[in-house]
Every structure is written in structure tokens, then in C-alpha cells.
Amino acid sequence: MKKYLKRISLLLAVMGCAMTANAQKETKQDGFMKQAFRDMKESAKLQHQIDRANFQAVKLETKAFYEEQKKLSKPSVRTAIEKERMQNELEAANKRVKQAQAKLNELNK
């Protein structure tokens, strides 16, 4: 009987050590899980801020495009812009003509 009790006490001692080790592992895992969830929470907050900023940017870009198109819908403004564009093209063409003429004059000397 004494041998039987010694074996049981030894078995209980080993089981107690094993249970303590498992409890410590779970504590470490709990810390890991808490850290992982904390990281995910911070990441989600940052992503939410990024999404809000992108939404604001698109909203403002759309509004700017709308205002620009609204401005261009007026004939007087559209005509002025078109004249300015044509004037710039004419100046660029005249500059190219002068350069070509100068090159020809140089070659004909």
C-alpha cells in the first residue's frame, strides 16, 4: 500500500509540474495573442485614417474638376482660353520658322 501511495504522490507531483508548465505556456500565448490583437487594432486605425484621407482627396478633386468644367461651360471663358492656346501655338510655330530660316541662311553662305 505504501508503494502505491508513493507512486500516486509521485504521479501527482509530476502532473502538478506539467500543469504549472502548461499554465505558463498559456500565459505566454495569451501575451502573444494580446500583442497580436493590439497590433491589428493599431493597424486598423491607421488604415481607417488612410481611407478617410483618400476619400477626402477624391472628394476635393471631383469638386475641383466640377468647378473647372462649370467655368469652361461659359462661352466667353472658353473662347478666351482657346484664343490663348492658339496664340501660344502660333508663337511656337513662328519660333520654329525663324530657327529653320536661320539654319537655311547659314547653309547658303
N, C-alpha and C positions, 0 to 999 in steps of 0.2 A: 504494500500500500504506500509506504514511504517513497519507493522508487516511482510509483505512479504519480504521486503528488509533486515530486521533484521535476518530473518530466512536464507536468502540466504547468508548474510555475515557470520553468524554463521556456516553454512554448508561449506562455502569456508574456513573458519578458521580451521575447523575440518579436511577437506580434505588436507589443507596445512600441518597440523601437521602429518597426515598419510603419505603424500608423503615424508616429511622430514624423518620420521621413516623408510620408505621403502628405501630411498636413503642411510641411514646409514647402514641398513642391507646389501644392495648390496655392500657397501664399505667393510664391514667386510667379506662378502663372497668372494669378489674379493681378499682380502688379504689372505684368506684361500686358494683359488684356486691358487694364485701366489705361495704361500708357498708349496702347494702340487706339482705343476709342477716343482718348483725348486728342491724339494726333489727327484722327479722322474728323473730329469736331472742328478743330482749328482749320483744317484743310477745307472743310465745307464752308466755313465762314468766309475764308479768303476767296473761294470760288464764287460765293454769293456776291461779294463786293465786286469781283471782276465782271460778273454777269450784269450787275446793275450799272457799272461804268460803261460797258459796251452798249447796253440798251440806251443809256443817255446819249452816247456818242451818235448812235444811229438815228435817234430821235432828232437831235440837233442838226445832223447832216441832211436829213429829209426836209426839215423845216427850211434850212438854208437853200436847198435845191428848189423847193416850192416858191420861196420868195424870189429867187433868181428868175425862175420861169414866169412868175407873175409880172416881174419888172419887164421882161423881154416881150411880154404879150402886148405891151403898148407900142403902137406903130412908130411914134416919134423916137422912142428909145431904141427900138430895133433898127430903125433907119440910121440913127447916129452911130450905133455900134458897127453896122455894116459899112458905113462910109469910112469909119476909122480903120477897119480891117482892110478895105480896098486901098486906102491911102498908104498903109504900111506895105502892102504887096506892090504897089506902084513904085514906091521908093526903093524897095529891094530890087525890082526889075531894072530901074534906071541905074542903080549902082552896078549891077551886073553888066549892063550895056556899056557904061563908062570903062569898066575894067577890060572888057573884051576889045573896045576901041583902042585903049591904051596898048594892049598887047599887040594888036594889028599894026599900030603905028610903029612900035618898037621893032617888029619883024620886017617892016617895009623899008627901014632906013638903010 
